[in-house]
Amino acid sequence: MKTLYAMRRANGDWFAVEDGRHSAMLVFHCANDAMVARSRDSGMECFRPVAIDANAVDQLKVTEGDTASFLIVSEPLRKLNHARRVGFAELALLMVAEEPRL
């Protein structure tokens, strides 16, 4: 199972960016990528990388409904709007994908 990370505040709030009418939660492949993105965006200064699991995704689905989406950040040094948008189903597939073997 692959571990993905999102930015979360101590009070439990998740960091999300507004994109049109909907918000999208940023998702990173590793905690280091999340910290790099955080260093470039002052809006994330109160947030820390936290591993997301199926329970967190289920809670988001209950709270946000099917309109919620995620931005998979592959290159944290680029602008965050270059991230790939996915929905709940695709995020779940990414989470269960096996880690590449070295």
Backbone torsions as a table, in degrees:
resi	resn	phi	psi	omega
1	MET	NA	135.0	-177.8
2	LYS	-88.9	136.0	176.7
3	THR	-93.3	126.9	175.4
4	LEU	-114.8	158.3	-175.5
5	TYR	-127.2	147.6	173.1
6	ALA	-135.0	165.1	-177.9
7	MET	-93.6	128.3	-177.7
8	ARG	-133.2	142.8	177.6
9	ARG	-88.8	161.1	-179.1
10	ALA	-58.2	-29.7	-179.6
11	ASN	-81.6	1.1	176.6
12	GLY	100.4	-8.6	178.9
13	ASP	-68.5	140.5	175.2
14	TRP	-94.7	145.3	176.7
15	PHE	-80.3	130.5	177.9
16	ALA	-140.0	153.8	176.2
17	VAL	-109.9	147.2	177.8
18	GLU	-84.7	132.1	178.8
19	ASP	-134.4	93.9	-175.7
20	GLY	72.2	-123.8	-178.2
21	ARG	-91.1	-9.5	-174.5
22	HIS	-120.4	158.5	174.2
23	SER	-101.3	154.2	179.6
24	ALA	-134.0	130.5	179.1
25	MET	-83.9	132.9	177.4
26	LEU	-76.7	136.2	179.3
27	VAL	-127.5	134.6	-176.2
28	PHE	-119.6	153.5	179.6
29	HIS	-77.7	-22.6	177.2
30	CYS	-151.7	161.0	-178.7
31	ALA	-64.2	-34.4	179.4
32	ASN	-62.3	-43.2	176.8
33	ASP	-59.2	-39.9	179.3
34	ALA	-64.2	-39.9	179.2
35	MET	-68.3	-35.7	176.3
36	VAL	-63.1	-46.9	178.8
37	ALA	-62.6	-39.7	179.3
38	ARG	-61.3	-39.1	-178.8
39	SER	-66.7	-20.0	-178.3
40	ARG	-98.6	-6.0	-177.2
41	ASP	-133.2	108.0	-176.5
42	SER	-64.0	-20.2	177.9
43	GLY	-67.3	-16.5	-179.2
44	MET	-98.6	5.4	-171.1
45	GLU	-61.3	-26.5	179.3
46	CYS	-91.7	4.7	-176.5
47	PHE	-108.6	151.4	178.3
48	ARG	-128.9	151.1	177.5
49	PRO	-69.0	133.9	179.3
50	VAL	-133.7	135.7	176.3
51	ALA	-64.5	134.1	176.9
52	ILE	-102.1	144.6	-180.0
53	ASP	-129.7	-178.3	-177.3
54	ALA	-60.4	-36.4	179.4
55	ASN	-63.3	-42.7	178.9
56	ALA	-62.9	-41.5	179.5
57	VAL	-65.6	-41.9	177.9
58	ASP	-62.0	-41.1	178.0
59	GLN	-63.1	-40.8	178.1
60	LEU	-64.2	-37.8	-179.6
61	LYS	-66.0	-38.8	177.8
62	VAL	-65.7	-43.0	-176.9
63	THR	-72.3	-47.3	-172.3
64	GLU	-96.3	-20.3	-175.9
65	GLY	75.1	-166.5	-176.5
66	ASP	-74.7	-5.6	-179.3
67	THR	-81.2	-15.2	-179.4
68	ALA	-67.6	147.9	176.2
69	SER	-143.0	172.7	-175.5
70	PHE	-130.6	147.8	174.9
71	LEU	-113.4	114.1	179.3
72	ILE	-83.1	113.0	-176.9
73	VAL	-92.7	109.7	179.3
74	SER	-93.3	-28.5	-178.7
75	GLU	-128.4	94.4	-173.4
76	PRO	-67.9	-13.5	178.0
77	LEU	-82.4	-14.5	176.9
78	ARG	-87.1	167.6	175.9
79	LYS	-61.4	144.2	-175.0
80	LEU	-66.6	-20.0	179.0
81	ASN	-75.4	-1.0	174.1
82	HIS	-88.7	0.8	-179.7
83	ALA	-72.2	161.1	-178.5
84	ARG	-93.2	124.5	-179.5
85	ARG	-80.1	132.9	175.3
86	VAL	-136.3	159.7	175.2
87	GLY	-99.7	-172.2	-178.3
88	PHE	-60.3	-44.1	-175.6
89	ALA	-63.0	-45.6	-178.8
90	GLU	-69.2	-35.7	176.7
91	LEU	-62.5	-42.1	178.7
92	ALA	-60.6	-39.7	177.7
93	LEU	-64.9	-39.1	178.1
94	LEU	-65.4	-35.3	-178.0
95	MET	-71.0	-29.7	-178.3
96	VAL	-94.2	-5.0	177.8
97	ALA	-64.1	143.2	179.5
98	GLU	-74.6	149.3	174.3
99	GLU	-67.0	142.1	176.7
100	PRO	-65.9	141.6	178.2
101	ARG	-86.2	138.6	179.7
102	LEU	-95.6	NA	NA
